[in-house]
């Protein structure tokens, strides 16, 4: 991709596992890390918990600055943020900035489906 489209960015969604199974992980872990290492970053599913974030940070996840923590604008299911609180997840003193430890910085990936 990078050879064909200058400045392109390839992200992997955390739900497809190394064995091809579709199963949302809500984090970067050993089941989806192989894809993360083969692209520019990973977009986590939006049903993560603070424990998922803490686990990624304490795991010493390489290139944590390339992990986009999913936030569902529609706040479906048991999620953090969404609707009129989407900004609170990504802004100080929000949850994602807590990933910032030294050189590591977490990013927000905003999920908003198209349609009525």
C-alpha positions in Angstrom: 0.0 0.0 0.0 2.7 2.5 1.0 4.5 1.9 -2.3 1.3 2.8 -4.3 -0.1 5.6 -2.2 2.3 8.0 -0.7 1.5 8.9 2.9 -1.0 6.1 3.3 -1.9 4.6 6.6 -2.9 1.0 7.1 -4.9 0.2 10.3 -6.1 -3.2 11.5 -9.4 -3.6 13.4 -8.8 -5.8 16.5 -11.5 -8.3 15.7 -9.9 -10.6 13.3 -7.5 -13.0 15.0 -4.4 -14.8 13.8 -6.4 -18.0 13.1 -8.9 -16.0 11.0 -11.7 -16.1 13.6 -13.9 -13.0 14.0 -13.9 -12.2 17.7 -13.7 -8.7 19.1 -10.8 -8.2 21.5 -11.2 -4.6 22.7 -7.5 -4.3 23.0 -4.1 -5.1 21.4 -3.1 -8.6 22.6 -1.3 -11.8 21.6 -4.2 -12.9 19.4 -4.1 -9.9 17.1 -0.5 -8.6 17.6 0.7 -10.3 14.4 -1.5 -8.0 12.3 -0.5 -4.9 14.3 3.2 -5.7 13.5 2.3 -5.9 9.8 0.6 -2.5 9.5 0.8 1.1 10.8 -1.6 0.7 13.7 -4.6 -1.0 15.3 -8.1 0.3 15.9 -9.6 -1.4 19.0 -13.3 -2.3 19.3 -15.3 0.2 21.4 -16.3 -2.2 24.2 -13.0 -1.9 26.0 -12.7 -1.3 29.7 -10.1 0.6 31.7 -8.6 -2.8 32.5 -8.0 -3.3 28.8 -6.2 0.0 28.6 -4.1 -0.6 31.7 -3.2 -4.1 30.4 -1.9 -2.7 27.1 0.1 0.0 28.9 1.6 -2.3 31.5 2.2 -5.0 28.9 4.7 -2.6 27.3 2.8 -2.8 24.1 5.3 -1.8 21.4 4.3 1.3 19.5 1.4 2.1 21.9 1.3 5.5 20.1 -0.2 3.5 17.1 -3.1 2.0 19.1 -6.4 3.8 18.3 -8.8 3.2 21.2 -12.3 2.9 19.7 -15.0 5.2 20.8 -18.6 4.6 19.6 -20.4 7.9 19.0 -23.7 6.1 19.4 -22.7 4.6 22.7 -24.3 1.2 22.0 -23.8 -1.5 24.5 -21.7 -1.1 27.7 -19.2 1.4 26.5 -17.2 4.3 27.9 -18.1 7.7 26.3 -20.2 8.2 23.3 -23.1 10.6 22.5 -22.4 13.9 24.2 -19.5 12.4 26.1 -17.3 11.3 23.2 -14.9 14.1 23.9 -14.4 13.2 27.5 -12.8 9.9 26.6 -10.2 11.5 24.4 -9.5 14.8 26.3 -7.7 15.5 29.5 -8.4 14.2 32.1 -10.0 11.5 30.0 -9.3 7.8 30.0 -7.2 7.5 26.9 -4.7 10.2 28.0 -4.0 8.0 31.0 -2.1 5.8 28.6 0.4 8.5 28.2 3.5 7.2 30.0 6.8 8.7 28.9 7.0 8.2 25.2 3.8 6.3 24.9 0.6 8.0 23.9 -2.8 6.5 23.2 -5.0 7.8 20.4 -8.8 7.8 19.9 -10.5 6.2 17.0 -14.0 7.4 16.6 -16.6 4.9 15.2 -19.7 6.3 13.6 -21.7 4.2 11.3 -23.3 5.7 8.2 -27.0 5.4 7.7 -30.3 6.2 9.3 
